[in-house]
């Protein structure tokens, strides 16, 4: 199964800048260490965004959860790093109740 409306998936900029790549975020800092170790940073966050959207649009959903806010979709996929290596990550996307566009929630290493 593909992510519904995957071509409309989006990642709010603060989700990358203030969470996934933020050294000082209480929970994001460990993820930031992982992604920065792969060569991603705020300076090239567009590349990380492009890679995460590629996973949402081309990989299959591996799990689905219902939350009070909407339907969450788990998608595992390969992430190409700026150095040309690869890493497998789990991404989570949500389609908020009453919405149709999948919004990025988080990503972390598998």
Secondary structure by P-SEA (a helix, b strand, c coil): cccccccccccccccccccccccccccaaaaaaaaaaacccccaaaaaaaaaaaaaccccccccccccccbbbbbbbbbbccccbbbbbbbbbbbcccccbbbbcccccc
